[in-house]
Structure formats: structure tokens, C-alpha cells
Amino acid sequence: MAFATAEDGTQIYFKDWGSGQPVVFSHGWPLIADAWDPQLMLMADNGFRAVAHDRRGGGRSGQPWKGNDLDTYAEDLASVIEALDLRNVILVGHSTGGGEVTRYIGRHGTGRVAKAVLLGAIPPLMLRTDANPEGLPIEVFDEIRKGVLTDRSQFYKDLSASFYGANREGAAVSQGTRDEFWLWSMTVGIKAAYDCVKAFSETDLTEDLKTFDIPTLIIHGDDDQIVPIVASAEKSSQLVKDVTFTVYSGAPHGLSMVPEFAERFNADLLEFARG
């Protein structure tokens, strides 16, 4: 297996498929790089170099006690990019991974980056504050933390329903897809899973978004029950200069893994990468 070494010595696992312009994927919470496998295969099959890593604390990466925050996640992403000496990169981030991509650009700029894709992403801020009344109350995130601590296995099984929209009438989400979500989530150490809740809910990425100076595709489902569109994509699209904002009607948070929406997302991703 291939690893990059983070600044604190943590080993960050990555997969590296194909050749051509690099497309680097950052996954959501509480998943791992395998959640991007269909898109990795798609891009590698179409002349791109597809790279995805397991965030620290989960999957095949190391599980240190510290560093489960957006600043460190961004530096871990930088470690992968620099270890492979990737340039002209297309960064793709889903959910927390979208925050990771955003903080990476905020800290490192776009010297190595050609384009960015934010899918169901957390920026600019998920938490409700006086300045961000559209956000979710802290109690929502406290309940997530409680679920992780008390019975994370059952919590993840239950969470898969809203993540994929399986709790909506007529939803065509297989049990296999939900089981896969549970399997990936259970590889994430409880400390990393718990700490990441604060990272994805309380990190303000407004100023990072303002530094984007590259073509950016923002995609969000208007039935996202995890990262509500009104506090995320709608605001992010107003902060990024060169943006294409696309709303998928009826789509859930994990739309790239739901057949009903995945085909459209894959086509949009490939078109944006080629354009």
C-alpha cells in the first residue's frame, strides 16, 4: 500500500490510479477513500490520474490522538499532493472533504490547483450563529457526538438512511449501499469520528472561499438532510468568483453513490474536468 507522511509523522494512505491530469478526491465523514471508487475508476478510464486518500483516523491511515481538525486535514492533503508532486490538479471534495479542499486552498493557494469541485460540501459554516442564522443549532451536532460515543454501530446504520435519502418515499437505495456505508464508517476510530464533528460543524471557511481564483463547480442536492443547502452551497456560490452552481432536485447528501443521481454527477464531473 502507498502512504504519504504527514507533518506529525502520521501515515496517510492513498490510492493512485491511471495517468494524465491528476484529480484528487477528498471524502466525507465518516467514510474513507473507497467511497470515491466509482469516480476514481471513471476518471482513470477517461485519461486522468485519480487519487484518493483515507483521512487520518480511518481506513488504512494512521489513528493519532491529535490532529482531527480542518487545518491538519488540509496539511495531510498537501502531504499527499506533494509526495506525488502533483500539479494542475482538479480537487474534488464531498461534505467534510469539501471543507478539507477549501481549507487547503485557503492555506496553500492554487499554485498546484487548476479547478475545484465541491459536492454537498460543508463550507462556509454549518453551525448556527448570530452571523449565520441559516446554520444548524449546536444540539444537532451534540446528538451526533452522543451517537458516536454511545452506540456508533447502530448510529451509522441509522445515519445511512438520511445520508442517502433512503427515508424518502420511493427512494431506490439498496441495502447493500447502506451496509457499505456502515462498513466504511466502522473503520474510523472513535476519537477521530468524535473530534471531526467539531471540525465539520464549527470551522468557518468563509475567508478560504474568498481566495478561490480557479474555475469551481458547486453541486448540491436540494433534499440534503445532512448539510442543508441554504447554509452551505447557496452561500458558497456567492463567495467564489468563478463558479458554476448546480442544484440537483430531490438529491440527498450522498448523491454520488445513489444510482438515480450518480450517473448525472459522473457526467457533470467528467465534463467539468475536460472543459
N, C-alpha and C positions, 0 to 999 in steps of 0.2 A: 504494500500500500504506500501511497505517496503522502508526504507530510511537509508542511511549512512550519517553521519555528517562530512563534510569537515573541514579542519583546520580553515577556516574563518567562520564556522557555517552554510555554505550553505548546504541545504538538497539535497542529491543525490539519486534519485530514482533508484531502481534496481528490476529486476525480477529474480527469483531463482527457477529453475525447475529441478526436478529429483534428483538423488542421485548417488554418485560414485566419480570418479576423476573429479575435477572441470575444466570446460572450460569457460573462461571469455572472453566475446566479447566486443570490442570497435568499435563503428560505425563511419561512415564518416560524413563529412559536406555536407549539413546542415540537417542531418537526426537525428533520435532518435533510441533507443534500438529496437523498433518494426521492424526495417529494418532487424534484425537478426532472427526474429521469426521462419522462416523455419529451420534454422540451430540450433536454440535452441531446437526446437521440435525434430529434428533429433538426436541430441546428448543425450537429455534426454530419448528418446525412446531406445537408444542403451547403456544404462548403465552409462551415465555420468551425472554430475551435471552441468547444463547450467545456466550461469549468464550473464546478460547484464544490463548496466545502461544507463540512459539518461544523456548525457554530461550537465554540468551546462549551464544554459541559454536556455534550450529547453525541450520540452516534459513535464514531471511531476517533473523535478528537479527545484530547485530554480533559480531565474534570478537575481543574484547580478550584480552590476555595474562593478566590477573588477574581475580579475582572468581568463579572456578569453585568456589564453596563454598555451603553451605546458607544462611548469613547473607545473602550477596549475592543468591542466588536469591530469598529471601523479600522482599528490598527491591525486586528487579526486579518481582516480582508486585505489590507495593504500588504501584510506579510505574504499572503498567497500571490497577489499580483506581482510583487517584487521578486519573490522566489522564482517565478516563472518568467520574469522580465516581460510582462505583457504590456503591449502598447496599442493605442487605437481601440480601446476596449469598449464594448457595449455592456453596461452594468444593468442587471435586471434584479429587482428586489420585490419580494412579496411580504406584505404585512410588516413584521419586525425587520425582515430583511430589507424592506424599503427604507426603514429608518437607518439601518446599517449603511446602505448605499448613500443616503442623504448625508449622514454624518461623515462618511468617507470623503465625499466631495467638499463638504464644508471644511474639513481639516487638511485635505491634500490637494484640493483643486482638481482641474480637469486635464492636467498635463498628459496623463495616460488614458484619458477617457474621451470617447467620441460621441456617445449617446447614452441615455439612461431610460429605463422603463420602471415605473412604479406601479405595482399591481396590488390593489387592495391594501395600500400602504398606510402606515400609522401617522406619517407627518401631516400637518405640523405638530399637533399635540392632541392626545386622546383625552386627557383629564379635563374635567370641567373646572374652570377658574373664573374669577370676575372678568378677566380679559378674554376668556374662551368659554362663553356660556353654552355653546353647542356641544361641548365635550360631555363625557360620561362622568357621573359622580364617583367619588373615591370608593364608595361602598361596593360598586360593581367590581372593582379590582381587589378589594378586600375579600369578596366572595371567591374570586379566582384563587387567591392565595390560600384561603381556607380549604378549597377543594384539593389543591396540590398537597397540602400538609396532611389532611385527614384521610383521604382515600383517592389518591391520584389515579389509580387504575380505573375506578368507576367514573371519576370525574372526566377523564379523557374519553371514555366511551360515550358519556352523555354529551360532551362538548362537540363530538363529531357530528351530531345532528344539526346544530345551528351553524357549524363551520361550513358544512356542505349543503345546507338548506334542506336536509332530509326531513325536517319537521314541517315542511310546507306541503300543502295538499297537491298531489300529483307529482311530487318530486321523484325523479328517476335516479336515485343514488343507491348503488349496490351495497350490500352488507360487506362485501369484500373491501370496498373503498373505505368504509368506516373502520373495519378491522385493521387495515393498513395504517390508518391514522393512529390508532391505539398502539400498534406495534412500534412505530417510529417514536411516538411520544414517550413510551416507557424506556427508551434507551437514554433519555435525558435525565441526568442526575437531579435529585430533588432540590438540591441547593441552587443549581443553575436555573431550573424551572421556576423556583420561587423568586429568586432575585430578578429574573428577566421581566417579571410582571411590573415591577417598578420602572425598569428600563423602558419598556414599550409604552407605558401609560403616562409617565411623568416627565419624559425628556422633551423639551421644547426645541423643535428643529426649524423654527421659522427663519432664523438668520442663515442657517445652512441652505435652505431652499433658495434664498435670495442670491446665493453665489453661483447658482447653475447658469452656465453660459454655453450650453450644448443643447441640441435637439432632445426633447424629453417627451416620452409617451406616458400619460397617466391613464390607467384603466381601473375602473371600479364598478362593482355591481350595486345597483340601487336597492337591493334587498340584502345587503351585507349586514348580518346580525352581530358581527364581531367588531368591525371597525366601521361605524356608521359614516356614510359618505359625506354628510353635511359638515362634520367636524374634521374631515381629512381631505379627500380628493378635491372637493369643491373649493376648499381654502388653498390647498397646494397649487391648484391650477391658476390661482390669482397671483401667486408669488414667483412662479417660474417664468422666465422670459420667453423662451422658445418652446412652447408647449402645445401638444395635441392632447386634448382631454376627451376620452371616450367613456360613455356610460353604457353598461350592459344591463338592459331592462330585465328585472327579475333574477339577476345573478347573485349567488351567495358569495361569501368570503373566499372559499376555496374553489373558485370558478375554473381554474386551470386544471382541476382534477375531476371535474364533473363533465361527462361526455356532452351534455346539452350545450355547454358553453366552451369547452376546451378546444373544439375544432375552430371556432371563431377566434379565440385567443391565439392559438398557434398560427393561424393565417395572419393576424394582425402583427404578431411578433416578428414573423419572417419578413413581412412586407416592410416594417419599420427598419429592421436590420439591413435589408437590402437597399432601402431608399437613399 
